[in-house]
Amino acid sequence: MGSPVNASLPPVLTIEFVLEGYRNGSFVPSELIRAVLARIAAADDPTIWISVATDGGLRARLAGMDARLLAGAAGVLEAEPLFGVPFAVKDNIDVAGFATTAACPAFAYLPDASAEVVGRLEAAGAIVVGKTNLDQFATGLVGTRSPYGAVQSPFHPDYISGGSSSGSAAATALGHVAFALGTDTAGSGRVPAAFCNLVGLKPTPGLLSSKGVVPACRSLDCVSVFAHTVAEGWRVMGLACDGGTAPSRGLPPRGLVVGVPAGLQDELDPQAGEAFQAALAALGDGDGPGFEEVDLAPFHQVAALLYDGPWVAERRAALGSFFDTHREDLDPVVAAIIASADSMSAVDAFLGRYRLDELTPLCLDVFRHVDVLLVPTTPTTYTSREVAERPFERNARLGRYTNFVNLLGLSALAMPGPFRADGLPAGVTLIGPPGADHLLAETARQWEPALHARLGVSFRVPPRCTAGLPPLPIVEPAGNRRSP
């Protein structure tokens, strides 16, 4: 099969690179996966991976895949669209054969079966190469709240990777895998995408099954996807989705109207503000979308319910008696957040529910006037030291444009944008109403040439997808029936 694969792996892996290598006979699955495992070992970064597959553990499956590929590559690749593609799974999502820790060793268990979303991707031929680090119990947006260590930014070791899906994002950006699964309750699939220069798809709640996922806030949790391009992330979504037959919302027949936050420059650090203005300028060239300022005040009032309101009690409910008997085994910041729920009452829960019901129509009414919102994914970034100095306040600030999304049942897609002047990524996020996943993906695909300049940590220009993305069947939007 030619020269050793590890000598020819590009700095970052894409799904198309892997599949093209199989098509043209450059390598077979066993060779590629061996090279991927060698790259992970050479990186020697225990903060990214909690557990990694072994060549021996995968040998039987890979031998069978090699034989099937050599017997007829075209048929195999058509039948299994992710055949032999390596991916990572956040370690709060069950994978058969791997312990699930949720970044808490005392909580670890060995699942009987893989999560439903993992099973769908494996049925499409994808190969799990390991489980990745996270903010413990998916509680955080920083990637530092784990006994396995803080995951660094792939672009600067002093800075954070974002969380809670920190390991999955870093593993994808660094070329350990072609894509990864995360979860997203308050922004955990979007903040790391921004800080790691990735696409992060946060679907309408219910589009991807959460069966086999350790709950953070069960009523809000979503499985998310990290990929290098919109088209590749959408391909994964299409194979992983747990949809019914309701059509997703496509591009409007008229010109796209994009809402941008009013008074934004007062909320961003100077470099984040410059990067977002550069994104708007790039999109405004030629036949770009129309922009309209939107008051996000009701959205931010919704966001306050997540951690300052009764929804934090849902995190306490998710851990149940484990929190009572193992509090000393938790990260101190995570433990403090969850313990704050003990001051909440049933009255608080109902008042929070009523407040969300009041605010939801105000927020959804925005989408009668604009098709999508475009926001900076985060208003700033931090070093690990800065997060340690003020862990609650700085984590909360990172969720300024993410925390409200799942409480309102919205869809969102984070994508790379112009870099900051200090050389760090600064992504943007498209937000749409429930069921607007296809609209967001197709819009982002069209915007990629203007906004997305490099793949992961490499300086390779992302491949351009000129074909429209197929719509997905999705579940009927869950509406706003979520309860605290």
Secondary structure, DSSP 8 states (H G I E B T S, - for coil): --S-GGGT--SS--HHHHHHHHHTTS--HHHHHHHHHHHHHHH--TTTEEEE--HHHHHHHHHHHHHHHHH-HHHHHHHSTTTT-EEEEETTB--TTS-B-TT-GGG-B--SS--HHHHHHHHTT-EEEEEE--SGGG--SSS---TT---EETTEEEEE--SSSHHHHHHHHTTS-SEEEEEESSSTTTHHHHHTT-EEEE--TTSS--TTB--SSTTT-EEEEEESSHHHHHHHHHHH----SEE-----SS--EEEEETTGGGTS-HHHHHHHHHHHHHHHSSS--EEEEE--HHHHHHHHHHHSSTTHHHHHHHHTHHHHHHGGGS-HHHHHHHHGGGG--HHHHHHHHHHHHHHHHHHHGGGGT-SEEEEES-S---BHHHHHHSHHHHHHHHTTTTTTTTTTT-EEEEE-----TTS----EEEEESTT-HHHHHHHHHHHHHHH--S-TTS--------S-----EE----TT----
